[in-house]
């Protein structure tokens, strides 16, 4: 007999209204304790115990297959592991005590289980279809960027790296039935740079790029306090809770907003990528298992994906980046 997860609890009420029992639904069956069966059938618990024991001794039922332990909080506030028995046992005892309520419970349980199985299938099917649509949307973004004439060979390899990481995330999440693009659990927190600190860092980046002939004076010129507004938005709270509670969420939105909101006259993709990497580094999330979570070429390709994406695809892009940063979820 093994411990089992709690499952869902629903209430069974006998047609005569004289009995109400909390029934656990788990592993596609219902579960009752011996005390609950005694209440359901209107018999002493010792009678139920005897019939359960006989069903096992006669080989009618296998205890390993029909018994499980579930956590139960007693009146003293302590939690105990209590033996529960599935529908096969309930039906067997019901027949043995010749209880009309046993027949009524069997009919109710069969109908309830059928409804839950159908509902569960429907929910899973809807989830799968939604995941498939989001995967197609993400792949469409990659195809669009890959078709661009300005895409270099290195950037093309970066797109392959991005989609390979993303596809692995998809396979892992599907395996655990977590949903393709659901937000990962992530790591709570994430310290953003102060506005003046970020401006100074961008200024140093600008000077370096100009010195190499890779930027003009327009690079990094801020539009109407755009950087301050962006960082302030990422650091805001909603009802006392962070609007972006994890490092992965802040990082993904920092990259997206910098590129899509155009807070600078020029260089938004490069600045967004720079701030993205700086933020991950200052929060200890730039490396995982000794390797960078994304390389330079992959980052350039990811920035192109964000830039090419339509506003309606924002959630897809954000979740894609978050899942890449979080890696496989347990």
VONU-658493 format. One record per residue (C-alpha): x, y, z; residue in three letters; residue number from 1. Coordinates in pm, 1 decimal. Example, Ala and Ser with C-alpha at 12.3 -4.5 7.8 and 13.67 -1.06 7.14 Angstrom:
<sites>
site X->1230.0 Y->-450.0 Z->780.0 rest->ala nr->1;
site X->1367.0 Y->-106.0 Z->714.0 rest->ser nr->2;
</sites>
This chain:
<sites>
site X->0.0 Y->0.0 Z->0.0 rest->unk nr->1;
site X->151.3 Y->333.3 Z->-103.3 rest->unk nr->2;
site X->89.7 Y->697.0 Z->-18.0 rest->unk nr->3;
site X->-109.0 Y->880.8 Z->-283.2 rest->unk nr->4;
site X->-164.9 Y->1244.4 Z->-375.8 rest->unk nr->5;
site X->-472.1 Y->1409.8 Z->-230.1 rest->unk nr->6;
site X->-679.8 Y->1430.3 Z->-546.6 rest->unk nr->7;
site X->-1009.0 Y->1615.9 Z->-565.8 rest->unk nr->8;
site X->-1274.1 Y->1591.5 Z->-294.7 rest->unk nr->9;
site X->-1644.7 Y->1604.7 Z->-381.3 rest->unk nr->10;
site X->-1952.8 Y->1543.5 Z->-168.0 rest->unk nr->11;
site X->-2185.6 Y->1247.2 Z->-218.5 rest->unk nr->12;
site X->-2536.7 Y->1283.6 Z->-79.7 rest->unk nr->13;
site X->-2766.6 Y->980.5 Z->-66.2 rest->unk nr->14;
site X->-3103.5 Y->1020.5 Z->-243.6 rest->unk nr->15;
site X->-3282.2 Y->1015.9 Z->92.6 rest->unk nr->16;
site X->-3059.7 Y->1299.9 Z->213.3 rest->unk nr->17;
site X->-2962.9 Y->1114.9 Z->529.9 rest->unk nr->18;
site X->-2598.7 Y->1052.9 Z->439.1 rest->unk nr->19;
site X->-2333.3 Y->1294.4 Z->314.1 rest->unk nr->20;
site X->-1981.7 Y->1168.9 Z->252.9 rest->unk nr->21;
site X->-1667.0 Y->1348.1 Z->133.7 rest->unk nr->22;
site X->-1538.5 Y->1136.9 Z->-154.5 rest->unk nr->23;
site X->-1186.4 Y->1156.0 Z->-295.1 rest->unk nr->24;
site X->-1135.2 Y->1133.8 Z->-670.8 rest->unk nr->25;
site X->-787.3 Y->1023.9 Z->-768.7 rest->unk nr->26;
site X->-631.5 Y->798.1 Z->-1033.4 rest->unk nr->27;
site X->-963.2 Y->763.5 Z->-1218.6 rest->unk nr->28;
site X->-1155.8 Y->614.6 Z->-927.5 rest->unk nr->29;
site X->-1319.9 Y->714.7 Z->-597.3 rest->unk nr->30;
site X->-1181.9 Y->647.0 Z->-249.0 rest->unk nr->31;
site X->-1349.0 Y->602.0 Z->91.2 rest->unk nr->32;
site X->-1219.7 Y->508.2 Z->437.5 rest->unk nr->33;
site X->-1369.5 Y->218.6 Z->631.2 rest->unk nr->34;
site X->-1541.6 Y->470.1 Z->858.7 rest->unk nr->35;
site X->-1701.3 Y->639.1 Z->557.7 rest->unk nr->36;
site X->-1819.6 Y->304.8 Z->419.2 rest->unk nr->37;
site X->-1974.3 Y->222.6 Z->757.1 rest->unk nr->38;
site X->-2158.8 Y->556.6 Z->749.5 rest->unk nr->39;
site X->-2265.8 Y->506.9 Z->388.3 rest->unk nr->40;
site X->-2401.8 Y->155.7 Z->442.1 rest->unk nr->41;
site X->-2543.6 Y->217.7 Z->790.0 rest->unk nr->42;
site X->-2335.5 Y->-62.1 Z->944.0 rest->unk nr->43;
site X->-2085.6 Y->-87.7 Z->1227.9 rest->unk nr->44;
site X->-1727.6 Y->-28.7 Z->1126.9 rest->unk nr->45;
site X->-1635.7 Y->-377.1 Z->1250.0 rest->unk nr->46;
site X->-1875.9 Y->-521.2 Z->991.4 rest->unk nr->47;
site X->-1707.3 Y->-324.8 Z->712.7 rest->unk nr->48;
site X->-1363.5 Y->-432.2 Z->837.1 rest->unk nr->49;
site X->-1469.0 Y->-797.4 Z->828.1 rest->unk nr->50;
site X->-1600.8 Y->-776.9 Z->471.7 rest->unk nr->51;
site X->-1292.4 Y->-594.2 Z->346.6 rest->unk nr->52;
site X->-1069.3 Y->-857.0 Z->506.2 rest->unk nr->53;
site X->-1273.8 Y->-1140.4 Z->355.6 rest->unk nr->54;
site X->-1260.6 Y->-982.9 Z->7.0 rest->unk nr->55;
site X->-881.3 Y->-982.3 Z->33.0 rest->unk nr->56;
site X->-849.4 Y->-1331.1 Z->182.6 rest->unk nr->57;
site X->-1079.2 Y->-1485.2 Z->-80.3 rest->unk nr->58;
site X->-868.8 Y->-1335.7 Z->-358.4 rest->unk nr->59;
site X->-1155.9 Y->-1122.8 Z->-490.1 rest->unk nr->60;
site X->-945.4 Y->-806.5 Z->-464.2 rest->unk nr->61;
site X->-572.4 Y->-729.8 Z->-452.3 rest->unk nr->62;
site X->-493.2 Y->-493.3 Z->-159.9 rest->unk nr->63;
site X->-199.2 Y->-339.9 Z->-350.7 rest->unk nr->64;
site X->-430.1 Y->-236.3 Z->-633.3 rest->unk nr->65;
site X->-729.7 Y->-110.0 Z->-437.9 rest->unk nr->66;
site X->-577.6 Y->52.4 Z->-126.6 rest->unk nr->67;
site X->-394.4 Y->382.3 Z->-78.9 rest->unk nr->68;
site X->-303.5 Y->622.1 Z->197.8 rest->unk nr->69;
site X->-419.9 Y->984.7 Z->188.7 rest->unk nr->70;
site X->-335.8 Y->1267.8 Z->425.4 rest->unk nr->71;
site X->-614.4 Y->1349.4 Z->670.6 rest->unk nr->72;
site X->-622.6 Y->1636.3 Z->919.6 rest->unk nr->73;
site X->-776.1 Y->1520.1 Z->1247.5 rest->unk nr->74;
site X->-969.3 Y->1722.6 Z->1503.0 rest->unk nr->75;
site X->-647.4 Y->1779.3 Z->1699.8 rest->unk nr->76;
site X->-502.9 Y->1962.8 Z->1399.6 rest->unk nr->77;
site X->-245.9 Y->1692.1 Z->1324.8 rest->unk nr->78;
site X->-216.5 Y->1530.9 Z->983.3 rest->unk nr->79;
site X->-223.1 Y->1154.0 Z->954.1 rest->unk nr->80;
site X->-194.6 Y->907.3 Z->665.6 rest->unk nr->81;
site X->-526.2 Y->719.0 Z->655.1 rest->unk nr->82;
site X->-612.1 Y->401.4 Z->463.3 rest->unk nr->83;
site X->-860.2 Y->453.7 Z->178.4 rest->unk nr->84;
site X->-1026.9 Y->196.6 Z->-49.7 rest->unk nr->85;
site X->-1130.5 Y->244.4 Z->-409.3 rest->unk nr->86;
site X->-1464.2 Y->189.0 Z->-582.3 rest->unk nr->87;
site X->-1401.0 Y->-185.3 Z->-630.5 rest->unk nr->88;
site X->-1385.8 Y->-230.6 Z->-253.1 rest->unk nr->89;
site X->-1689.8 Y->-10.1 Z->-192.6 rest->unk nr->90;
site X->-1894.1 Y->-214.3 Z->-443.4 rest->unk nr->91;
site X->-1774.2 Y->-543.1 Z->-292.1 rest->unk nr->92;
site X->-1868.0 Y->-439.6 Z->60.8 rest->unk nr->93;
site X->-2200.5 Y->-299.9 Z->-63.8 rest->unk nr->94;
site X->-2292.1 Y->-636.0 Z->-216.9 rest->unk nr->95;
site X->-2185.3 Y->-825.3 Z->94.4 rest->unk nr->96;
site X->-2400.7 Y->-613.7 Z->327.6 rest->unk nr->97;
site X->-2684.4 Y->-610.2 Z->70.4 rest->unk nr->98;
site X->-2712.6 Y->-231.2 Z->92.1 rest->unk nr->99;
site X->-2940.3 Y->-32.5 Z->-140.2 rest->unk nr->100;
site X->-2716.8 Y->263.6 Z->-70.4 rest->unk nr->101;
site X->-2426.3 Y->65.2 Z->-211.8 rest->unk nr->102;
site X->-2608.4 Y->35.2 Z->-543.5 rest->unk nr->103;
site X->-2702.1 Y->404.9 Z->-537.2 rest->unk nr->104;
site X->-2343.0 Y->503.2 Z->-460.9 rest->unk nr->105;
site X->-2210.7 Y->281.5 Z->-743.6 rest->unk nr->106;
site X->-2444.2 Y->449.2 Z->-993.6 rest->unk nr->107;
site X->-2346.2 Y->795.4 Z->-870.2 rest->unk nr->108;
site X->-1973.2 Y->716.2 Z->-866.8 rest->unk nr->109;
site X->-1978.5 Y->568.8 Z->-1218.7 rest->unk nr->110;
site X->-2159.2 Y->872.7 Z->-1356.7 rest->unk nr->111;
site X->-1932.0 Y->1115.1 Z->-1169.8 rest->unk nr->112;
site X->-1614.5 Y->943.9 Z->-1285.6 rest->unk nr->113;
site X->-1736.8 Y->944.5 Z->-1645.5 rest->unk nr->114;
site X->-1809.4 Y->1318.3 Z->-1623.9 rest->unk nr->115;
site X->-1466.3 Y->1391.2 Z->-1476.8 rest->unk nr->116;
site X->-1286.6 Y->1180.6 Z->-1737.0 rest->unk nr->117;
site X->-1471.0 Y->1354.8 Z->-2021.1 rest->unk nr->118;
site X->-1404.9 Y->1694.4 Z->-1866.7 rest->unk nr->119;
site X->-1038.1 Y->1611.6 Z->-1814.9 rest->unk nr->120;
site X->-1003.0 Y->1494.4 Z->-2175.0 rest->unk nr->121;
site X->-1172.1 Y->1810.9 Z->-2300.2 rest->unk nr->122;
site X->-945.0 Y->2034.5 Z->-2092.9 rest->unk nr->123;
site X->-631.8 Y->1848.8 Z->-2206.9 rest->unk nr->124;
site X->-745.6 Y->1860.8 Z->-2569.7 rest->unk nr->125;
site X->-810.2 Y->2235.1 Z->-2545.5 rest->unk nr->126;
site X->-469.7 Y->2285.0 Z->-2385.5 rest->unk nr->127;
site X->-298.1 Y->2082.9 Z->-2657.1 rest->unk nr->128;
site X->-472.6 Y->2278.0 Z->-2933.1 rest->unk nr->129;
site X->-380.1 Y->2608.8 Z->-2769.9 rest->unk nr->130;
site X->-19.7 Y->2492.3 Z->-2729.8 rest->unk nr->131;
site X->-8.2 Y->2387.6 Z->-3094.3 rest->unk nr->132;
site X->-131.4 Y->2730.5 Z->-3202.3 rest->unk nr->133;
site X->132.2 Y->2903.5 Z->-2990.3 rest->unk nr->134;
site X->406.8 Y->2676.1 Z->-3120.3 rest->unk nr->135;
site X->300.1 Y->2756.1 Z->-3477.1 rest->unk nr->136;
site X->303.8 Y->3127.7 Z->-3392.3 rest->unk nr->137;
site X->657.6 Y->3100.2 Z->-3256.6 rest->unk nr->138;
site X->773.4 Y->2903.8 Z->-3560.5 rest->unk nr->139;
site X->609.2 Y->3159.4 Z->-3789.9 rest->unk nr->140;
site X->814.0 Y->3433.3 Z->-3622.8 rest->unk nr->141;
site X->1130.9 Y->3235.5 Z->-3687.1 rest->unk nr->142;
site X->1036.2 Y->3173.7 Z->-4051.0 rest->unk nr->143;
site X->963.5 Y->3543.5 Z->-4100.6 rest->unk nr->144;
site X->1296.8 Y->3651.0 Z->-3956.3 rest->unk nr->145;
site X->1484.0 Y->3380.0 Z->-4145.9 rest->unk nr->146;
site X->1335.8 Y->3505.4 Z->-4475.4 rest->unk nr->147;
site X->1471.1 Y->3855.5 Z->-4421.8 rest->unk nr->148;
site X->1732.3 Y->3967.6 Z->-4670.5 rest->unk nr->149;
site X->1940.4 Y->4134.2 Z->-4400.2 rest->unk nr->150;
site X->1994.1 Y->3808.1 Z->-4210.9 rest->unk nr->151;
site X->2359.5 Y->3704.5 Z->-4206.8 rest->unk nr->152;
site X->2488.4 Y->3348.3 Z->-4190.5 rest->unk nr->153;
site X->2581.1 Y->3387.6 Z->-3823.1 rest->unk nr->154;
site X->2237.5 Y->3524.0 Z->-3743.4 rest->unk nr->155;
site X->2082.7 Y->3230.2 Z->-3926.9 rest->unk nr->156;
site X->2281.3 Y->2995.2 Z->-3707.5 rest->unk nr->157;
site X->2156.7 Y->3197.3 Z->-3410.6 rest->unk nr->158;
site X->1798.4 Y->3136.2 Z->-3516.1 rest->unk nr->159;
site X->1868.5 Y->2763.9 Z->-3532.1 rest->unk nr->160;
site X->2011.5 Y->2783.1 Z->-3179.2 rest->unk nr->161;
site X->1705.9 Y->2971.5 Z->-3053.6 rest->unk nr->162;
site X->1452.4 Y->2733.2 Z->-3203.1 rest->unk nr->163;
site X->1652.0 Y->2426.9 Z->-3092.1 rest->unk nr->164;
site X->1645.8 Y->2549.8 Z->-2732.8 rest->unk nr->165;
site X->1280.3 Y->2638.8 Z->-2766.1 rest->unk nr->166;
site X->1184.5 Y->2302.5 Z->-2914.7 rest->unk nr->167;
site X->1360.7 Y->2122.3 Z->-2630.5 rest->unk nr->168;
site X->1160.9 Y->2332.0 Z->-2385.8 rest->unk nr->169;
site X->843.8 Y->2236.0 Z->-2572.2 rest->unk nr->170;
site X->921.7 Y->1865.0 Z->-2556.0 rest->unk nr->171;
site X->1005.3 Y->1873.4 Z->-2186.2 rest->unk nr->172;
site X->698.6 Y->2072.6 Z->-2094.4 rest->unk nr->173;
site X->473.5 Y->1847.6 Z->-2300.9 rest->unk nr->174;
site X->626.2 Y->1542.5 Z->-2136.3 rest->unk nr->175;
site X->530.4 Y->1679.7 Z->-1796.8 rest->unk nr->176;
site X->193.6 Y->1799.1 Z->-1932.9 rest->unk nr->177;
site X->270.1 Y->2154.1 Z->-1820.4 rest->unk nr->178;
site X->167.0 Y->2323.8 Z->-2140.4 rest->unk nr->179;
site X->393.5 Y->2441.4 Z->-2418.0 rest->unk nr->180;
site X->429.6 Y->2808.0 Z->-2342.4 rest->unk nr->181;
site X->311.5 Y->2839.2 Z->-1987.3 rest->unk nr->182;
site X->524.8 Y->3069.5 Z->-1777.9 rest->unk nr->183;
site X->794.6 Y->2869.4 Z->-1597.2 rest->unk nr->184;
site X->823.3 Y->2885.6 Z->-1221.1 rest->unk nr->185;
site X->1142.9 Y->3088.6 Z->-1252.9 rest->unk nr->186;
site X->1349.8 Y->3249.9 Z->-980.1 rest->unk nr->187;
site X->1177.4 Y->3513.6 Z->-770.9 rest->unk nr->188;
site X->1331.4 Y->3858.7 Z->-744.3 rest->unk nr->189;
site X->1563.4 Y->4030.2 Z->-984.2 rest->unk nr->190;
site X->1736.4 Y->4363.5 Z->-918.5 rest->unk nr->191;
site X->1709.0 Y->4619.3 Z->-1197.0 rest->unk nr->192;
site X->1976.1 Y->4885.4 Z->-1248.5 rest->unk nr->193;
site X->1903.5 Y->5237.8 Z->-1134.0 rest->unk nr->194;
site X->1816.1 Y->5472.0 Z->-1419.6 rest->unk nr->195;
site X->2137.4 Y->5674.3 Z->-1397.3 rest->unk nr->196;
site X->2343.8 Y->5357.2 Z->-1368.9 rest->unk nr->197;
site X->2182.1 Y->5218.5 Z->-1684.8 rest->unk nr->198;
site X->2231.2 Y->5548.4 Z->-1869.3 rest->unk nr->199;
site X->2599.6 Y->5552.7 Z->-1775.3 rest->unk nr->200;
site X->2645.8 Y->5195.2 Z->-1897.2 rest->unk nr->201;
site X->2471.8 Y->5275.7 Z->-2226.6 rest->unk nr->202;
site X->2694.7 Y->5581.1 Z->-2259.5 rest->unk nr->203;
site X->3004.6 Y->5362.9 Z->-2227.0 rest->unk nr->204;
site X->2862.7 Y->5120.0 Z->-2483.0 rest->unk nr->205;
site X->2795.4 Y->5411.3 Z->-2718.4 rest->unk nr->206;
site X->3148.7 Y->5546.8 Z->-2684.7 rest->unk nr->207;
site X->3294.7 Y->5202.7 Z->-2756.7 rest->unk nr->208;
site X->3075.6 Y->5152.3 Z->-3064.8 rest->unk nr->209;
site X->3148.3 Y->5501.0 Z->-3201.7 rest->unk nr->210;
site X->3518.3 Y->5438.6 Z->-3148.2 rest->unk nr->211;
site X->3491.0 Y->5128.5 Z->-3365.9 rest->unk nr->212;
site X->3284.1 Y->5305.8 Z->-3627.4 rest->unk nr->213;
site X->2975.0 Y->5096.2 Z->-3549.5 rest->unk nr->214;
site X->2742.8 Y->5372.3 Z->-3426.3 rest->unk nr->215;
site X->2663.9 Y->5740.5 Z->-3470.5 rest->unk nr->216;
site X->2577.6 Y->6010.8 Z->-3220.8 rest->unk nr->217;
site X->2208.4 Y->5915.0 Z->-3253.6 rest->unk nr->218;
site X->2280.1 Y->5583.6 Z->-3084.2 rest->unk nr->219;
site X->2135.9 Y->5567.6 Z->-2733.2 rest->unk nr->220;
site X->1974.8 Y->5911.7 Z->-2749.3 rest->unk nr->221;
site X->1679.8 Y->5874.5 Z->-2511.3 rest->unk nr->222;
site X->1327.8 Y->5973.0 Z->-2616.7 rest->unk nr->223;
site X->1135.4 Y->6164.2 Z->-2349.2 rest->unk nr->224;
site X->1266.6 Y->5976.6 Z->-2044.1 rest->unk nr->225;
site X->1183.3 Y->5649.7 Z->-2219.8 rest->unk nr->226;
site X->1439.7 Y->5444.8 Z->-2024.6 rest->unk nr->227;
site X->1318.4 Y->5577.2 Z->-1689.9 rest->unk nr->228;
site X->959.8 Y->5492.3 Z->-1778.9 rest->unk nr->229;
site X->1058.4 Y->5143.2 Z->-1894.0 rest->unk nr->230;
site X->1256.5 Y->5056.9 Z->-1579.6 rest->unk nr->231;
site X->986.8 Y->5207.8 Z->-1359.7 rest->unk nr->232;
site X->725.5 Y->4991.5 Z->-1528.1 rest->unk nr->233;
site X->928.9 Y->4676.1 Z->-1469.6 rest->unk nr->234;
site X->973.9 Y->4761.7 Z->-1102.1 rest->unk nr->235;
site X->608.1 Y->4838.5 Z->-1027.8 rest->unk nr->236;
site X->378.7 Y->4647.0 Z->-793.3 rest->unk nr->237;
site X->16.3 Y->4538.9 Z->-829.7 rest->unk nr->238;
site X->-184.9 Y->4498.8 Z->-509.4 rest->unk nr->239;
site X->138.5 Y->4480.8 Z->-312.1 rest->unk nr->240;
site X->294.7 Y->4211.7 Z->-532.6 rest->unk nr->241;
site X->561.1 Y->4263.8 Z->-803.1 rest->unk nr->242;
site X->406.7 Y->4293.2 Z->-1148.3 rest->unk nr->243;
site X->705.2 Y->4096.7 Z->-1280.9 rest->unk nr->244;
site X->795.7 Y->3867.2 Z->-990.4 rest->unk nr->245;
site X->1081.2 Y->3659.2 Z->-1136.0 rest->unk nr->246;
site X->1422.3 Y->3721.6 Z->-1287.0 rest->unk nr->247;
site X->1306.4 Y->3549.5 Z->-1605.5 rest->unk nr->248;
site X->994.2 Y->3765.3 Z->-1632.3 rest->unk nr->249;
site X->1184.7 Y->4090.9 Z->-1578.5 rest->unk nr->250;
site X->1456.7 Y->3990.0 Z->-1824.7 rest->unk nr->251;
site X->1212.5 Y->3890.8 Z->-2099.1 rest->unk nr->252;
site X->1008.2 Y->4209.5 Z->-2062.8 rest->unk nr->253;
site X->1321.6 Y->4425.2 Z->-2043.6 rest->unk nr->254;
site X->1438.9 Y->4288.5 Z->-2378.8 rest->unk nr->255;
site X->1092.9 Y->4309.8 Z->-2536.2 rest->unk nr->256;
site X->1003.3 Y->4661.2 Z->-2418.6 rest->unk nr->257;
site X->1342.2 Y->4807.7 Z->-2508.1 rest->unk nr->258;
site X->1316.5 Y->4674.8 Z->-2861.9 rest->unk nr->259;
site X->945.7 Y->4728.7 Z->-2927.0 rest->unk nr->260;
site X->879.9 Y->5056.3 Z->-2739.4 rest->unk nr->261;
site X->1174.4 Y->5237.4 Z->-2904.7 rest->unk nr->262;
site X->1286.0 Y->5439.3 Z->-2600.5 rest->unk nr->263;
site X->1595.6 Y->5546.5 Z->-2797.5 rest->unk nr->264;
site X->1636.0 Y->5725.5 Z->-3129.9 rest->unk nr->265;
site X->1871.7 Y->5455.1 Z->-3252.8 rest->unk nr->266;
site X->2016.7 Y->5125.5 Z->-3134.6 rest->unk nr->267;
site X->1714.9 Y->4979.8 Z->-2953.8 rest->unk nr->268;
site X->1795.4 Y->4617.6 Z->-3046.0 rest->unk nr->269;
site X->2158.3 Y->4645.9 Z->-2940.0 rest->unk nr->270;
site X->2073.8 Y->4836.4 Z->-2623.3 rest->unk nr->271;
site X->1795.5 Y->4593.1 Z->-2538.2 rest->unk nr->272;
site X->2035.5 Y->4301.4 Z->-2579.5 rest->unk nr->273;
site X->2298.9 Y->4481.2 Z->-2371.5 rest->unk nr->274;
site X->2056.8 Y->4556.6 Z->-2086.1 rest->unk nr->275;
site X->1920.5 Y->4200.1 Z->-2105.5 rest->unk nr->276;
site X->2264.8 Y->4042.7 Z->-2060.1 rest->unk nr->277;
site X->2366.2 Y->4296.6 Z->-1793.7 rest->unk nr->278;
site X->2049.3 Y->4225.3 Z->-1594.5 rest->unk nr->279;
site X->2101.3 Y->3846.5 Z->-1610.6 rest->unk nr->280;
site X->2464.4 Y->3885.8 Z->-1508.8 rest->unk nr->281;
site X->2394.8 Y->4111.4 Z->-1209.1 rest->unk nr->282;
site X->2134.8 Y->3860.9 Z->-1088.0 rest->unk nr->283;
site X->2352.5 Y->3552.8 Z->-1133.8 rest->unk nr->284;
site X->2141.0 Y->3402.2 Z->-1413.5 rest->unk nr->285;
site X->2364.3 Y->3451.9 Z->-1718.1 rest->unk nr->286;
site X->2517.7 Y->3106.1 Z->-1680.4 rest->unk nr->287;
site X->2355.6 Y->2768.6 Z->-1614.7 rest->unk nr->288;
site X->2563.9 Y->2457.4 Z->-1552.8 rest->unk nr->289;
site X->2876.6 Y->2647.5 Z->-1653.1 rest->unk nr->290;
site X->2743.7 Y->2762.2 Z->-1990.1 rest->unk nr->291;
site X->2587.4 Y->3091.0 Z->-2099.6 rest->unk nr->292;
site X->2209.4 Y->3061.4 Z->-2129.8 rest->unk nr->293;
site X->2238.7 Y->3222.8 Z->-2473.0 rest->unk nr->294;
site X->2540.2 Y->3308.0 Z->-2687.9 rest->unk nr->295;
site X->2610.7 Y->3630.3 Z->-2877.1 rest->unk nr->296;
site X->2479.7 Y->3503.1 Z->-3209.6 rest->unk nr->297;
site X->2169.7 Y->3353.5 Z->-3049.8 rest->unk nr->298;
site X->2103.1 Y->3680.7 Z->-2869.0 rest->unk nr->299;
site X->2127.9 Y->3878.7 Z->-3192.8 rest->unk nr->300;
site X->1883.3 Y->3637.5 Z->-3356.3 rest->unk nr->301;
site X->1646.6 Y->3660.3 Z->-3059.9 rest->unk nr->302;
site X->1651.3 Y->4040.4 Z->-3081.6 rest->unk nr->303;
site X->1560.6 Y->4010.8 Z->-3450.8 rest->unk nr->304;
site X->1271.4 Y->3779.7 Z->-3361.4 rest->unk nr->305;
site X->1136.5 Y->4031.1 Z->-3111.5 rest->unk nr->306;
site X->1175.3 Y->4319.1 Z->-3356.7 rest->unk nr->307;
site X->996.5 Y->4127.7 Z->-3633.9 rest->unk nr->308;
site X->711.0 Y->4002.9 Z->-3415.1 rest->unk nr->309;
site X->362.3 Y->4151.6 Z->-3432.9 rest->unk nr->310;
site X->212.1 Y->4311.8 Z->-3119.2 rest->unk nr->311;
site X->-42.2 Y->4028.8 Z->-3097.8 rest->unk nr->312;
site X->248.4 Y->3784.7 Z->-3055.0 rest->unk nr->313;
site X->385.6 Y->3960.6 Z->-2747.1 rest->unk nr->314;
site X->283.2 Y->3686.1 Z->-2503.1 rest->unk nr->315;
site X->436.2 Y->3419.8 Z->-2727.9 rest->unk nr->316;
site X->768.7 Y->3603.6 Z->-2740.3 rest->unk nr->317;
site X->774.8 Y->3671.7 Z->-2366.9 rest->unk nr->318;
site X->705.1 Y->3307.7 Z->-2277.8 rest->unk nr->319;
site X->958.7 Y->3187.4 Z->-2532.7 rest->unk nr->320;
site X->1234.4 Y->3396.5 Z->-2372.8 rest->unk nr->321;
site X->1129.3 Y->3302.7 Z->-2018.8 rest->unk nr->322;
site X->1132.3 Y->2929.3 Z->-2093.9 rest->unk nr->323;
site X->1471.8 Y->2956.9 Z->-2259.7 rest->unk nr->324;
site X->1613.0 Y->3127.3 Z->-1951.3 rest->unk nr->325;
site X->1450.0 Y->2893.7 Z->-1700.7 rest->unk nr->326;
site X->1554.3 Y->2575.0 Z->-1877.6 rest->unk nr->327;
site X->1386.1 Y->2236.6 Z->-1817.1 rest->unk nr->328;
site X->1125.0 Y->2250.9 Z->-1539.2 rest->unk nr->329;
site X->1087.3 Y->1966.2 Z->-1287.3 rest->unk nr->330;
</sites>
